[in-house]
Amino acid sequence: MATLEQLLAAKEIVVSCGSGGVGKTTTAAALAAMAATRHGGKVLVLTVDPARRLANALGLEGFGNIAKQVPPEAFAVAGVECRGELWAAMLDTKESWDALVRRHAPDDTTVDRILGNKLYENVTGRFAQSHEYIAMERLYELHAEGTYDLIVVDTPPTRNALDFLEAPQRMAEFFSSKFLRLLTAPYRSRIVNFASKPFYTVADRILGTEFLEDIAEFFGLFQTMAPGFVKRADAVSRLLHDKRTTFVVVSTLEAAPLHEAEYFIDVLSDKKFHLGAVVLNKVLPAYLLDEQAAVLAGRMTKEAVDLAPKLADGVGAPEQVERVLVEIAESFLRFQVVAQREAEQRMELAVGPEVVASVPYFETDIYDLGGLLRLGEQVWS
């Protein structure tokens, strides 16, 4: 089976995805740090909403759409020599939408009218799948610039795993929809219909004519950008299917996130996206699967009454030592049952991806670059 080191060496884009709370963002940053350290080149990790401690771990403050380099000194403090460069950026939805408008609007006057429209900020901030679409759009833009050898993108945590995959296509469909054509019909030509249609009569009474005009104007302006949006959405979709792009699904082996991960793996397969790896966080250590250790634990349980007097000397009563020995041995055996179940789950997940990697429980939270690299070491090879 291939390794993550080999997988990432052959790719230009890695999309880290999974449900919230499984270590997806941290894993994405760890993979990017390992690629910069081991492969060299210029590596970018594009994250959506990183935890403050992750920003601190990268040694960065206040980074946004404009990427910032992780200071080389941070690698030196971690005791690592970095062959390449590690950069980080955080998606700014509003700033990205503004840039998209400037790119696709036919002229400066239209740009000013869209950005100044009362509905613009509210619609682009809350528009269905706006965040997911702009994340994929920003990824496309960064890849097209050709500045980075590898981009690792951390997708939005969401219960609907299809949101960001379907966002480009749905955006294209929206700009081609009858609904948009209705909204962008000249307002004055609809005013007669308002009087004859109860819905428009009520809407005009409640919302006001000015508000309805704002809606018509806003979507009318947006319609001028439709060809560019549709073309770009198709390009984004093609990039996600490109052989240079791979997906890494991050999960734990808890029931809910594992179920979502399995569902998402099936979706990737059905839609012909490349599933490169599954990374399982917080997995029990491999020594729990050692058969000899299990035999020793079983013997400890049976022979605790004989071992206790030998160990109790100067420590405590033999009965107390016996209870401790039995409890430790039985606890080991219980954990072994869970570890065996986890191993079976990993075997089932190994059917689809090229790589299945496991990360054990860490005794402390990851709070610096050294911690990210330690996590990366666990999954790299």
Secondary structure, 3 states (H helix, E strand, C coil): CCCHHHHHHCCCEEEEECCCCCCHHHHHHHHHHHHHHHCCCEEEEEECCCCHHHHHHCCCCCCCCCCEECCHHHHHHCCCCCCCEEEEEECCHHHHHHHHHHHHCCCHHHHHHHHHCCCHHHHHHHCCCHHHHHHHHHHHHHHHHCCCCEEEEECCCCCCCCHHHHHHHHHHHHHCCHHHHHHCCCHHHHHHHHHHCHHHHHHHHHHCHHHHHHHHHHHHHHHCCHHHHHHHHHHHHHHHHCCCEEEEEEEECCHHHHHHHHHHHHHHHHCCCCEEEEEEEEECCHHHHCHHHHHHHHHHHHHHHHHHHHHHCCCCCHHHHHHHHHHHHHHHHHHHHHHHHHHHHHHHHCCCCCEEEEEECCCCCCCCHHHHHHHHHHHHC
